[in-house]
Amino acid sequence: MRIRRNPRAEREAAAVSGSPRARFDFGRRGSGGRLRRDPRQELATQSVRSGPRLRLDRSQRFLSGNPGANPVDRPEGPNRPEIVLVERPAFLVGVVPDAPGGRLSALDRQTIGAARLLAGRDGAVVVFAPPDCEPCGALGADRLLRLPECRAAHDPDAIVSAIHAAVQGLNPRHVLFPETVDGGDRARRLAVVSGESLFTDAELVSASSLLRAARGRRVEQRCAPARLITVAADAVAEYSGPPREAREIADGFPMANMPGDGGVITSQRIPADPATVPLGLADFVAAVGNGVTDLATFRRLAEALRATPGASRVMCDAGLMPRHSQVGASGTVLTATCYFALGISGAPQHLQGVAGCEHVVAVNTDLHAAMIERAGLAIVQDAQRVMPALLAALAQDNGGAA
């Protein structure tokens, strides 16, 4: 037999005296037994004290998914978040990034994010990185195994042999590669050497299934996560949680059992001439806009920076720059690592062309220009004065050479 409620008695018992308006204090639980929220306490908890304006951090609103749970006690001030430690992982998920020059690309970061999804709470992500790879704890890595340096930096057989030895030593549940020229080649070579199945171009990664498009993107193929996986570009978001340990593994595999170097004795990467590289393939682009009149200085600056020259549509329409150098939706859409914009205000079509650039540096006199807002580093100054200063700084770094 259920006890009947008396709403009037509950309200009288929860009434707060001494207030001109009727106020009630039901505690942390309401009349129905459900946990009650405290919006004022939540707002105070989410406040970020970093400036005169009110800023809220809603990324971690509550301690759990229950909306009635107590808010998270956030540390005051610019304290760094604690590092997540996984002492005894139930299993490992390996990642083999390309890391050209020791720097993780955007797809490498996305691949680590996909591995983080497969690892979940119980697993740990281990990155099989080259010797000069940058730290990757903030990207979601729990362990870091530095592969031995091969005699030839671009010997695929030797690199895959080292990866195969590491996989045999650590026995990860999954091994992920970025779907690139180097990453895809290594994944397919490892699949042949190890005899494992390979799932390529994964566009959706979860702990229960993988998904990719097939037959001209008319159908979707879904299956359980395979041992070897390649991740498509821009398919999985990067890891955005608190930093993780990225503890280095010193004895990941016995070096004595590793096969020797491959047949390549030496290798060297010869960079292409930036002046002749197409904009769509360029890694560093310096573009000029209507705010620059001294094009000779701009060309000397682009040559000194070893950047591929580009231009806005206004400059190309005026005949001051060639049409093939136009950047934007009506020109060339860039995938460069760095884009250096000089005197470009940032029309919507131009911003569409640089949306895929990882880093944007802008020089403009207008503080409120769209390109300044898009840039990760902005210089609010006349480009005519910035270019000679940059040339002088570059000449000083080169030992006074012009």
Salt bridges, closest charged atoms under 4 A:
GLU10 OE1 - ARG5 NH2 3.21
GLU42 OE1 - ARG37 NH2 2.79
GLU42 OE1 - ARG61 NH2 3.65
ASP57 OD2 - ARG74 NH1 2.95
GLU87 OE1 - ARG247 NH2 3.20
ASP98 OD1 - ARG186 NH1 3.98
GLU134 OE1 - ARG109 NH2 3.97
ASP142 OD2 - ARG116 NH1 2.47
ASP142 OD1 - ARG244 NE 2.65
ASP157 OD1 - ARG189 NH1 2.78
GLU179 OE2 - ARG188 NH1 3.66
ASP185 OD2 - ARG189 NE 2.83
GLU196 OE2 - ARG227 NH1 3.14
GLU203 OE2 - ARG217 NH1 2.96
GLU245 OE1 - ARG143 NH1 3.85
GLU245 OE2 - ARG247 NE 2.83
GLU248 OE2 - ARG146 NE 3.27
ASP261 OD2 - ARG151 NE 3.71
ASP317 OD2 - ARG313 NE 3.45
ASP317 OD1 - ARG323 NH2 2.88
GLU358 OE2 - ARG103 NH2 3.00
GLU358 OE2 - HIS359 NE2 3.71
